[in-house]
Amino acid sequence: MHSEKFEKVKRFFILKVWNEVRVRNAVKMNWITDEEFTEITGKEF
């Protein structure tokens, strides 16, 4: 099960509305987990 805002963050990243830095900030704001960051970006947090 993913965080509540996972799909939103993932969609923004895929559509290039958000870059990797914005997704990283979503982790810091507890919108997504660091594991979800890796799932979205393919990079380690």
PDBQT receptor file of N, H, CA, C and O in Angstrom, charges set to zero:
ATOM      1  N   MET A   1       0.850  -1.185   0.000  1.00  0.00    +0.000 N 
ATOM      2  CA  MET A   1       0.000   0.000   0.000  1.00  0.00    +0.000 C 
ATOM      3  C   MET A   1       0.894   1.246   0.000  1.00  0.00    +0.000 C 
ATOM      4  O   MET A   1       1.900   1.308   0.707  1.00  0.00    +0.000 OA
ATOM      5  N   HIS A   2       0.507   2.216  -0.796  1.00  0.00    +0.000 N 
ATOM      6  H   HIS A   2      -0.310   2.166  -1.370  1.00  0.00    +0.000 HD
ATOM      7  CA  HIS A   2       1.290   3.441  -0.923  1.00  0.00    +0.000 C 
ATOM      8  C   HIS A   2       0.725   4.556  -0.053  1.00  0.00    +0.000 C 
ATOM      9  O   HIS A   2      -0.406   4.490   0.427  1.00  0.00    +0.000 OA
ATOM     10  N   SER A   3       1.550   5.581   0.134  1.00  0.00    +0.000 N 
ATOM     11  H   SER A   3       2.469   5.635  -0.256  1.00  0.00    +0.000 HD
ATOM     12  CA  SER A   3       1.123   6.776   0.861  1.00  0.00    +0.000 C 
ATOM     13  C   SER A   3      -0.029   7.439   0.117  1.00  0.00    +0.000 C 
ATOM     14  O   SER A   3      -0.223   7.229  -1.080  1.00  0.00    +0.000 OA
ATOM     15  N   GLU A   4      -0.782   8.237   0.848  1.00  0.00    +0.000 N 
ATOM     16  H   GLU A   4      -0.624   8.407   1.821  1.00  0.00    +0.000 HD
ATOM     17  CA  GLU A   4      -1.972   8.896   0.288  1.00  0.00    +0.000 C 
ATOM     18  C   GLU A   4      -1.652   9.723  -0.959  1.00  0.00    +0.000 C 
ATOM     19  O   GLU A   4      -2.441   9.741  -1.904  1.00  0.00    +0.000 OA
ATOM     20  N   LYS A   5      -0.515  10.399  -0.971  1.00  0.00    +0.000 N 
ATOM     21  H   LYS A   5       0.126  10.384  -0.204  1.00  0.00    +0.000 HD
ATOM     22  CA  LYS A   5      -0.195  11.296  -2.081  1.00  0.00    +0.000 C 
ATOM     23  C   LYS A   5       0.766  10.683  -3.107  1.00  0.00    +0.000 C 
ATOM     24  O   LYS A   5       1.261  11.382  -3.991  1.00  0.00    +0.000 OA
ATOM     25  N   PHE A   6       1.027   9.377  -2.986  1.00  0.00    +0.000 N 
ATOM     26  H   PHE A   6       0.624   8.809  -2.268  1.00  0.00    +0.000 HD
ATOM     27  CA  PHE A   6       1.965   8.705  -3.883  1.00  0.00    +0.000 C 
ATOM     28  C   PHE A   6       1.583   8.884  -5.354  1.00  0.00    +0.000 C 
ATOM     29  O   PHE A   6       2.414   9.295  -6.163  1.00  0.00    +0.000 OA
ATOM     30  N   GLU A   7       0.344   8.582  -5.699  1.00  0.00    +0.000 N 
ATOM     31  H   GLU A   7      -0.331   8.248  -5.042  1.00  0.00    +0.000 HD
ATOM     32  CA  GLU A   7      -0.082   8.641  -7.104  1.00  0.00    +0.000 C 
ATOM     33  C   GLU A   7       0.033  10.060  -7.659  1.00  0.00    +0.000 C 
ATOM     34  O   GLU A   7       0.420  10.249  -8.813  1.00  0.00    +0.000 OA
ATOM     35  N   LYS A   8      -0.298  11.039  -6.850  1.00  0.00    +0.000 N 
ATOM     36  H   LYS A   8      -0.612  10.886  -5.913  1.00  0.00    +0.000 HD
ATOM     37  CA  LYS A   8      -0.198  12.446  -7.267  1.00  0.00    +0.000 C 
ATOM     38  C   LYS A   8       1.255  12.821  -7.567  1.00  0.00    +0.000 C 
ATOM     39  O   LYS A   8       1.549  13.408  -8.608  1.00  0.00    +0.000 OA
ATOM     40  N   VAL A   9       2.156  12.477  -6.652  1.00  0.00    +0.000 N 
ATOM     41  H   VAL A   9       1.918  12.000  -5.806  1.00  0.00    +0.000 HD
ATOM     42  CA  VAL A   9       3.579  12.788  -6.823  1.00  0.00    +0.000 C 
ATOM     43  C   VAL A   9       4.125  12.047  -8.046  1.00  0.00    +0.000 C 
ATOM     44  O   VAL A   9       4.858  12.623  -8.849  1.00  0.00    +0.000 OA
ATOM     45  N   LYS A  10       3.768  10.774  -8.181  1.00  0.00    +0.000 N 
ATOM     46  H   LYS A  10       3.172  10.306  -7.528  1.00  0.00    +0.000 HD
ATOM     47  CA  LYS A  10       4.236   9.978  -9.317  1.00  0.00    +0.000 C 
ATOM     48  C   LYS A  10       3.760  10.583 -10.634  1.00  0.00    +0.000 C 
ATOM     49  O   LYS A  10       4.534  10.696 -11.585  1.00  0.00    +0.000 OA
ATOM     50  N   ARG A  11       2.503  10.965 -10.688  1.00  0.00    +0.000 N 
ATOM     51  H   ARG A  11       1.874  10.873  -9.916  1.00  0.00    +0.000 HD
ATOM     52  CA  ARG A  11       1.943  11.554 -11.907  1.00  0.00    +0.000 C 
ATOM     53  C   ARG A  11       2.663  12.854 -12.259  1.00  0.00    +0.000 C 
ATOM     54  O   ARG A  11       3.012  13.073 -13.419  1.00  0.00    +0.000 OA
ATOM     55  N   PHE A  12       2.887  13.713 -11.271  1.00  0.00    +0.000 N 
ATOM     56  H   PHE A  12       2.603  13.535 -10.329  1.00  0.00    +0.000 HD
ATOM     57  CA  PHE A  12       3.599  14.969 -11.515  1.00  0.00    +0.000 C 
ATOM     58  C   PHE A  12       5.004  14.712 -12.052  1.00  0.00    +0.000 C 
ATOM     59  O   PHE A  12       5.471  15.421 -12.943  1.00  0.00    +0.000 OA
ATOM     60  N   PHE A  13       5.683  13.691 -11.506  1.00  0.00    +0.000 N 
ATOM     61  H   PHE A  13       5.304  13.115 -10.782  1.00  0.00    +0.000 HD
ATOM     62  CA  PHE A  13       7.039  13.372 -11.956  1.00  0.00    +0.000 C 
ATOM     63  C   PHE A  13       7.019  12.830 -13.387  1.00  0.00    +0.000 C 
ATOM     64  O   PHE A  13       7.833  13.237 -14.215  1.00  0.00    +0.000 OA
ATOM     65  N   ILE A  14       6.099  11.923 -13.675  1.00  0.00    +0.000 N 
ATOM     66  H   ILE A  14       5.438  11.593 -13.002  1.00  0.00    +0.000 HD
ATOM     67  CA  ILE A  14       6.005  11.336 -15.022  1.00  0.00    +0.000 C 
ATOM     68  C   ILE A  14       5.688  12.411 -16.060  1.00  0.00    +0.000 C 
ATOM     69  O   ILE A  14       6.239  12.390 -17.160  1.00  0.00    +0.000 OA
ATOM     70  N   LEU A  15       4.815  13.336 -15.721  1.00  0.00    +0.000 N 
ATOM     71  H   LEU A  15       4.368  13.353 -14.827  1.00  0.00    +0.000 HD
ATOM     72  CA  LEU A  15       4.428  14.407 -16.647  1.00  0.00    +0.000 C 
ATOM     73  C   LEU A  15       5.464  15.531 -16.698  1.00  0.00    +0.000 C 
ATOM     74  O   LEU A  15       5.302  16.508 -17.430  1.00  0.00    +0.000 OA
ATOM     75  N   LYS A  16       6.530  15.375 -15.909  1.00  0.00    +0.000 N 
ATOM     76  H   LYS A  16       6.662  14.582 -15.315  1.00  0.00    +0.000 HD
ATOM     77  CA  LYS A  16       7.619  16.356 -15.837  1.00  0.00    +0.000 C 
ATOM     78  C   LYS A  16       7.163  17.717 -15.292  1.00  0.00    +0.000 C 
ATOM     79  O   LYS A  16       7.769  18.752 -15.570  1.00  0.00    +0.000 OA
ATOM     80  N   VAL A  17       6.078  17.682 -14.509  1.00  0.00    +0.000 N 
ATOM     81  H   VAL A  17       5.585  16.841 -14.283  1.00  0.00    +0.000 HD
ATOM     82  CA  VAL A  17       5.650  18.882 -13.789  1.00  0.00    +0.000 C 
ATOM     83  C   VAL A  17       6.592  19.091 -12.607  1.00  0.00    +0.000 C 
ATOM     84  O   VAL A  17       6.935  20.220 -12.254  1.00  0.00    +0.000 OA
ATOM     85  N   TRP A  18       7.004  17.972 -12.004  1.00  0.00    +0.000 N 
ATOM     86  H   TRP A  18       6.726  17.055 -12.290  1.00  0.00    +0.000 HD
ATOM     87  CA  TRP A  18       7.956  17.992 -10.898  1.00  0.00    +0.000 C 
ATOM     88  C   TRP A  18       9.243  17.314 -11.334  1.00  0.00    +0.000 C 
ATOM     89  O   TRP A  18       9.223  16.344 -12.092  1.00  0.00    +0.000 OA
ATOM     90  N   ASN A  19      10.379  17.842 -10.841  1.00  0.00    +0.000 N 
ATOM     91  H   ASN A  19      10.395  18.630 -10.226  1.00  0.00    +0.000 HD
ATOM     92  CA  ASN A  19      11.661  17.189 -11.074  1.00  0.00    +0.000 C 
ATOM     93  C   ASN A  19      12.032  16.366  -9.839  1.00  0.00    +0.000 C 
ATOM     94  O   ASN A  19      11.265  16.286  -8.880  1.00  0.00    +0.000 OA
ATOM     95  N   GLU A  20      13.201  15.765  -9.877  1.00  0.00    +0.000 N 
ATOM     96  H   GLU A  20      13.824  15.829 -10.656  1.00  0.00    +0.000 HD
ATOM     97  CA  GLU A  20      13.644  14.905  -8.772  1.00  0.00    +0.000 C 
ATOM     98  C   GLU A  20      13.716  15.662  -7.445  1.00  0.00    +0.000 C 
ATOM     99  O   GLU A  20      13.407  15.099  -6.394  1.00  0.00    +0.000 OA
ATOM    100  N   VAL A  21      14.117  16.922  -7.486  1.00  0.00    +0.000 N 
ATOM    101  H   VAL A  21      14.367  17.380  -8.339  1.00  0.00    +0.000 HD
ATOM    102  CA  VAL A  21      14.218  17.729  -6.261  1.00  0.00    +0.000 C 
ATOM    103  C   VAL A  21      12.847  17.892  -5.613  1.00  0.00    +0.000 C 
ATOM    104  O   VAL A  21      12.727  17.800  -4.391  1.00  0.00    +0.000 OA
ATOM    105  N   ARG A  22      11.815  18.133  -6.413  1.00  0.00    +0.000 N 
ATOM    106  H   ARG A  22      11.912  18.207  -7.405  1.00  0.00    +0.000 HD
ATOM    107  CA  ARG A  22      10.461  18.280  -5.866  1.00  0.00    +0.000 C 
ATOM    108  C   ARG A  22       9.986  16.975  -5.235  1.00  0.00    +0.000 C 
ATOM    109  O   ARG A  22       9.347  16.982  -4.183  1.00  0.00    +0.000 OA
ATOM    110  N   VAL A  23      10.303  15.852  -5.886  1.00  0.00    +0.000 N 
ATOM    111  H   VAL A  23      10.822  15.846  -6.741  1.00  0.00    +0.000 HD
ATOM    112  CA  VAL A  23       9.912  14.545  -5.332  1.00  0.00    +0.000 C 
ATOM    113  C   VAL A  23      10.662  14.304  -4.023  1.00  0.00    +0.000 C 
ATOM    114  O   VAL A  23      10.088  13.782  -3.068  1.00  0.00    +0.000 OA
ATOM    115  N   ARG A  24      11.933  14.680  -3.974  1.00  0.00    +0.000 N 
ATOM    116  H   ARG A  24      12.399  15.104  -4.750  1.00  0.00    +0.000 HD
ATOM    117  CA  ARG A  24      12.730  14.551  -2.746  1.00  0.00    +0.000 C 
ATOM    118  C   ARG A  24      12.100  15.391  -1.623  1.00  0.00    +0.000 C 
ATOM    119  O   ARG A  24      12.043  14.958  -0.472  1.00  0.00    +0.000 OA
ATOM    120  N   ASN A  25      11.635  16.581  -1.968  1.00  0.00    +0.000 N 
ATOM    121  H   ASN A  25      11.681  16.933  -2.903  1.00  0.00    +0.000 HD
ATOM    122  CA  ASN A  25      10.979  17.441  -0.981  1.00  0.00    +0.000 C 
ATOM    123  C   ASN A  25       9.671  16.831  -0.488  1.00  0.00    +0.000 C 
ATOM    124  O   ASN A  25       9.286  17.044   0.662  1.00  0.00    +0.000 OA
ATOM    125  N   ALA A  26       8.989  16.077  -1.339  1.00  0.00    +0.000 N 
ATOM    126  H   ALA A  26       9.302  15.903  -2.273  1.00  0.00    +0.000 HD
ATOM    127  CA  ALA A  26       7.757  15.396  -0.927  1.00  0.00    +0.000 C 
ATOM    128  C   ALA A  26       8.048  14.379   0.171  1.00  0.00    +0.000 C 
ATOM    129  O   ALA A  26       7.214  14.151   1.047  1.00  0.00    +0.000 OA
ATOM    130  N   VAL A  27       9.232  13.766   0.126  1.00  0.00    +0.000 N 
ATOM    131  H   VAL A  27       9.910  13.951  -0.585  1.00  0.00    +0.000 HD
ATOM    132  CA  VAL A  27       9.635  12.836   1.199  1.00  0.00    +0.000 C 
ATOM    133  C   VAL A  27       9.847  13.623   2.489  1.00  0.00    +0.000 C 
ATOM    134  O   VAL A  27       9.388  13.211   3.554  1.00  0.00    +0.000 OA
ATOM    135  N   LYS A  28      10.539  14.750   2.393  1.00  0.00    +0.000 N 
ATOM    136  H   LYS A  28      10.912  15.084   1.527  1.00  0.00    +0.000 HD
ATOM    137  CA  LYS A  28      10.820  15.565   3.574  1.00  0.00    +0.000 C 
ATOM    138  C   LYS A  28       9.538  16.092   4.219  1.00  0.00    +0.000 C 
ATOM    139  O   LYS A  28       9.500  16.329   5.426  1.00  0.00    +0.000 OA
ATOM    140  N   MET A  29       8.488  16.276   3.412  1.00  0.00    +0.000 N 
ATOM    141  H   MET A  29       8.519  16.083   2.431  1.00  0.00    +0.000 HD
ATOM    142  CA  MET A  29       7.209  16.768   3.927  1.00  0.00    +0.000 C 
ATOM    143  C   MET A  29       6.284  15.622   4.347  1.00  0.00    +0.000 C 
ATOM    144  O   MET A  29       5.119  15.836   4.681  1.00  0.00    +0.000 OA
ATOM    145  N   ASN A  30       6.834  14.395   4.322  1.00  0.00    +0.000 N 
ATOM    146  H   ASN A  30       7.780  14.221   4.050  1.00  0.00    +0.000 HD
ATOM    147  CA  ASN A  30       6.087  13.185   4.697  1.00  0.00    +0.000 C 
ATOM    148  C   ASN A  30       4.892  12.915   3.792  1.00  0.00    +0.000 C 
ATOM    149  O   ASN A  30       3.908  12.321   4.233  1.00  0.00    +0.000 OA
ATOM    150  N   TRP A  31       4.961  13.341   2.539  1.00  0.00    +0.000 N 
ATOM    151  H   TRP A  31       5.760  13.824   2.181  1.00  0.00    +0.000 HD
ATOM    152  CA  TRP A  31       3.916  13.018   1.565  1.00  0.00    +0.000 C 
ATOM    153  C   TRP A  31       4.108  11.603   1.061  1.00  0.00    +0.000 C 
ATOM    154  O   TRP A  31       3.139  10.875   0.848  1.00  0.00    +0.000 OA
ATOM    155  N   ILE A  32       5.391  11.204   0.865  1.00  0.00    +0.000 N 
ATOM    156  H   ILE A  32       6.178  11.796   1.038  1.00  0.00    +0.000 HD
ATOM    157  CA  ILE A  32       5.739   9.855   0.418  1.00  0.00    +0.000 C 
ATOM    158  C   ILE A  32       6.923   9.373   1.245  1.00  0.00    +0.000 C 
ATOM    159  O   ILE A  32       7.572  10.158   1.936  1.00  0.00    +0.000 OA
ATOM    160  N   THR A  33       7.194   8.078   1.167  1.00  0.00    +0.000 N 
ATOM    161  H   THR A  33       6.666   7.440   0.605  1.00  0.00    +0.000 HD
ATOM    162  CA  THR A  33       8.334   7.521   1.906  1.00  0.00    +0.000 C 
ATOM    163  C   THR A  33       9.580   7.535   1.024  1.00  0.00    +0.000 C 
ATOM    164  O   THR A  33       9.494   7.762  -0.182  1.00  0.00    +0.000 OA
ATOM    165  N   ASP A  34      10.727   7.292   1.632  1.00  0.00    +0.000 N 
ATOM    166  H   ASP A  34      10.797   7.108   2.612  1.00  0.00    +0.000 HD
ATOM    167  CA  ASP A  34      11.957   7.228   0.846  1.00  0.00    +0.000 C 
ATOM    168  C   ASP A  34      11.943   6.033  -0.106  1.00  0.00    +0.000 C 
ATOM    169  O   ASP A  34      12.543   6.092  -1.180  1.00  0.00    +0.000 OA
ATOM    170  N   GLU A  35      11.263   4.945   0.279  1.00  0.00    +0.000 N 
ATOM    171  H   GLU A  35      10.776   4.897   1.151  1.00  0.00    +0.000 HD
ATOM    172  CA  GLU A  35      11.133   3.803  -0.622  1.00  0.00    +0.000 C 
ATOM    173  C   GLU A  35      10.287   4.179  -1.829  1.00  0.00    +0.000 C 
ATOM    174  O   GLU A  35      10.581   3.763  -2.949  1.00  0.00    +0.000 OA
ATOM    175  N   GLU A  36       9.245   4.957  -1.608  1.00  0.00    +0.000 N 
ATOM    176  H   GLU A  36       9.005   5.295  -0.698  1.00  0.00    +0.000 HD
ATOM    177  CA  GLU A  36       8.399   5.407  -2.717  1.00  0.00    +0.000 C 
ATOM    178  C   GLU A  36       9.155   6.376  -3.624  1.00  0.00    +0.000 C 
ATOM    179  O   GLU A  36       8.931   6.390  -4.835  1.00  0.00    +0.000 OA
ATOM    180  N   PHE A  37      10.041   7.179  -3.055  1.00  0.00    +0.000 N 
ATOM    181  H   PHE A  37      10.224   7.167  -2.072  1.00  0.00    +0.000 HD
ATOM    182  CA  PHE A  37      10.904   8.046  -3.861  1.00  0.00    +0.000 C 
ATOM    183  C   PHE A  37      11.691   7.210  -4.853  1.00  0.00    +0.000 C 
ATOM    184  O   PHE A  37      11.762   7.532  -6.039  1.00  0.00    +0.000 OA
ATOM    185  N   THR A  38      12.289   6.117  -4.345  1.00  0.00    +0.000 N 
ATOM    186  H   THR A  38      12.231   5.856  -3.381  1.00  0.00    +0.000 HD
ATOM    187  CA  THR A  38      13.081   5.235  -5.206  1.00  0.00    +0.000 C 
ATOM    188  C   THR A  38      12.194   4.596  -6.266  1.00  0.00    +0.000 C 
ATOM    189  O   THR A  38      12.601   4.464  -7.420  1.00  0.00    +0.000 OA
ATOM    190  N   GLU A  39      10.996   4.203  -5.884  1.00  0.00    +0.000 N 
ATOM    191  H   GLU A  39      10.665   4.311  -4.946  1.00  0.00    +0.000 HD
ATOM    192  CA  GLU A  39      10.057   3.591  -6.843  1.00  0.00    +0.000 C 
ATOM    193  C   GLU A  39       9.690   4.587  -7.955  1.00  0.00    +0.000 C 
ATOM    194  O   GLU A  39       9.591   4.201  -9.120  1.00  0.00    +0.000 OA
ATOM    195  N   ILE A  40       9.494   5.828  -7.611  1.00  0.00    +0.000 N 
ATOM    196  H   ILE A  40       9.574   6.142  -6.665  1.00  0.00    +0.000 HD
ATOM    197  CA  ILE A  40       9.099   6.853  -8.587  1.00  0.00    +0.000 C 
ATOM    198  C   ILE A  40      10.266   7.249  -9.476  1.00  0.00    +0.000 C 
ATOM    199  O   ILE A  40      10.122   7.300 -10.698  1.00  0.00    +0.000 OA
ATOM    200  N   THR A  41      11.420   7.529  -8.881  1.00  0.00    +0.000 N 
ATOM    201  H   THR A  41      11.536   7.488  -7.888  1.00  0.00    +0.000 HD
ATOM    202  CA  THR A  41      12.546   8.105  -9.633  1.00  0.00    +0.000 C 
ATOM    203  C   THR A  41      13.546   7.069 -10.136  1.00  0.00    +0.000 C 
ATOM    204  O   THR A  41      14.279   7.324 -11.092  1.00  0.00    +0.000 OA
ATOM    205  N   GLY A  42      13.578   5.906  -9.498  1.00  0.00    +0.000 N 
ATOM    206  H   GLY A  42      12.982   5.699  -8.721  1.00  0.00    +0.000 HD
ATOM    207  CA  GLY A  42      14.574   4.898  -9.845  1.00  0.00    +0.000 C 
ATOM    208  C   GLY A  42      15.931   5.175  -9.218  1.00  0.00    +0.000 C 
ATOM    209  O   GLY A  42      16.916   4.512  -9.543  1.00  0.00    +0.000 OA
ATOM    210  N   LYS A  43      15.988   6.162  -8.311  1.00  0.00    +0.000 N 
ATOM    211  H   LYS A  43      15.188   6.701  -8.047  1.00  0.00    +0.000 HD
ATOM    212  CA  LYS A  43      17.237   6.514  -7.634  1.00  0.00    +0.000 C 
ATOM    213  C   LYS A  43      17.070   6.347  -6.126  1.00  0.00    +0.000 C 
ATOM    214  O   LYS A  43      15.963   6.428  -5.593  1.00  0.00    +0.000 OA
ATOM    215  N   GLU A  44      18.199   6.113  -5.452  1.00  0.00    +0.000 N 
ATOM    216  H   GLU A  44      19.098   6.048  -5.885  1.00  0.00    +0.000 HD
ATOM    217  CA  GLU A  44      18.172   5.994  -3.987  1.00  0.00    +0.000 C 
ATOM    218  C   GLU A  44      17.936   7.371  -3.373  1.00  0.00    +0.000 C 
ATOM    219  O   GLU A  44      18.397   8.388  -3.890  1.00  0.00    +0.000 OA
ATOM    220  N   PHE A  45      17.199   7.377  -2.249  1.00  0.00    +0.000 N 
ATOM    221  H   PHE A  45      16.824   6.550  -1.830  1.00  0.00    +0.000 HD
ATOM    222  CA  PHE A  45      16.931   8.642  -1.563  1.00  0.00    +0.000 C 
ATOM    223  C   PHE A  45      18.156   9.096  -0.857  1.00  0.00    +0.000 C 
ATOM    224  O   PHE A  45      18.144  10.146  -0.215  1.00  0.00    +0.000 OA
TER     225      PHE A  45
